[in-house]
Amino acid sequence: MREDHHYDAIIIGSGQGGGPLAMALAKAGRQTALVEREHVGGTCINEGCTPTKTMVASARAAYLARRASDYGVHTGPVSVNLAEVRERKRAIVERFRSGDQRRIQRDGVDLLMGEARFLSATSLEVRLNEGETRALAADTIIINTGARPASPPIDGLVRVACLNSTSIMELDVLPEHLLVIGGGYVGVEFGQMFRRFGSRVTIVQRGSQLLEREDADVAEAVAAILREDGIDVLLNTETVRAEPGAGDDKVRLTVRTLEGDQTLDGSHVLVAAGRVPNTEALNLPAAGVETDVRGNVRVNERLETNVPGVYAVGDVTGGPAFTHISYDDFRILRTNLLGEGGASTRNRLVPYTVFIDPQLGRIGLSEEEARKQGRNIRVASMPMSYVARALEVDESRGLMKAIVDSDTGEILGGAVLGIEGGEIMAMLEIAMLGHLPYTVLRDAIFAHPTLAESLNTLFATLDR
C-alpha cells in the first residue's frame, strides 16, 4: 500500500455537498482530497435531477404534440424514439459532469477516483479504480457518499429483470406495459413520463394514497391527474411476489388488495420503493462513527457525527434527500469550517418539487402536520381552474393550498399542484422567509395575466 501525505481535509463523495465543499476548502488554502467511487457530480447530475428532468422535458414535448389540436394546431402522428431521448439525456449529463470535474481540478483539489474505507477516525484506505491502494490521513473528514435505490424484500424479485431509477433511463426500447412498485415521487414521475412516451403504466402503491407525505386532498388530486393521463393507479395494494410471465421478457406480479390477491402482467418492472445509504463499504466502526438502524450516518444540527472531526452531508444522513438540501449542508459546513461558525440545520425550510406535470411544489407545514402540532390555522385552497393564466394556456389541472397561522397571519406552508407549481411555491417560500403576513400577497400588485397573481385569488379565499 502506498503511503500518502497528510491532508487538511478529505471528502468522500463528490455530490452536491462534497464537490463544492472541496473547492471551497482548496480555495481557502486547505490541502484537500476528494475521493469519488464512480463519477463526479453525485446522484443529482448522474442519476437524479439532471437526467430525469431532461427526460421529463422530452415526455412533455410528446404530450403537447399529441394535444396540439386542442390549440387549433394540427400535426401528423406522434412517435417517440427512446434511444434518441436517451442520447439527449446522456449528452446533457456528460456536459454537466465534465464541467464539474474541470472546476474541481482547476481549484486545486486532489481528485482520487476510487473507493474509501476508514482505518481510524483520521485515516482512510483508498482503492483506486486503476488498482493501486493508498493510505490517506486528515484531521477533518466529510462523508458525502449519498444513497442508492432500495430493493424491497419481495418474494421472487431477485429472479426477474427489474429496473430502478437509474437503469430505466438507459432503456432504448419503449416498455409495452411498465409496472411501477411504489407511489412516491420517483414512481409517479417515471410513471407519467413513460405513459407520455407511449407505454401502458400501472402504479402499485401499498399505502392508501400516493405521495404519503402530502395532504390527502393533494394526493387525491395527483392520482386523478395520473388516471386522466391513462395510468392505472392501484392504492392499498401490496406487491407480494414477482415471477417470470408467459412469454419472453415478461414479468408477473402478485399483488394483495383489500379484495384479495390479483396478478398483473407486464413487460417491465420499475422498483421505486425508496433509497438506502451508501455506508456499508466505509468501515464506519473503525472510526467509531454511529449510524441509525437503516445505516444513515447520525449527525447533529451542525452536521457533526459523534466523532470529532468527522462530518456527514447530503442523502447519507437520512435527512431530506434533495440536491438543494445537500447544497445547504455545504454552506453550513463552509461557514463552520472556514467562517464565523454557528450555522446549523435548525428551523431551515425544506422546499421541494415533484416533477410530474403539472408540478407539485411544497414548502413548510402541510395541513395535517399543522393540525397534529395543535396549531391554530386557517386553510386557503382553490382549484387551478380559478387561475386566468392557467385557463389561457389550457393547463388548469390541480389546486393551490396554503396554511396560515390564525394568530399572526404568517404563512406556515403551502402546496401548489399546477402549471409551474414549483415556481409559485418559491414565492410562498420568499414570503415565509420574510415572515410576511398572507395579506401582503393577497393585496400585492402582480402583472396580469401571470401565474403570480393566483396568490391574490388564493389568499382572498380566506376573507370569504
Secondary structure, 3 states (H helix, E strand, C coil): CEEEEEEEEEEECCCCCHHHHHHHHHHCCCCEEEEECCCCCHHHHHCCHHHHHHHHHHHHHHHHHHCHHHHCCCCCCCCCCHHHHHHHHHHHHHHHHHHHHHHHHHCCCEEEEEEEEEEECCEEEEEECCCCEEEEEEEEEEECCCEEECCCCCECHHHCCEECCCHHHHCCCCCCEEEEECCCHHHHHHHHHHHHHCCEEEEECCCCCCCCCCCHHHHHHHHHHHHHCCCEEECCCEEEEEEECCCCCCEEEEEEECCEEEEEEECEEEECCCEEECCCCCCHHHHCCCECCCCCECCCCCCECCCCCEEECHHHHCCCCCHHHHHHHHHHHHHHHHCCCCCCCCCCCCCEEECCCCEEEEEECCHHHHHHCCCCEEEEEEEHHHCHHHHHCCCCCCEEEEEEECCCCEEEEEEEEECCHHHHHHHHHHHHHCCCEHHHHHHCCCCCCCCCCHHHHHHHHHHC
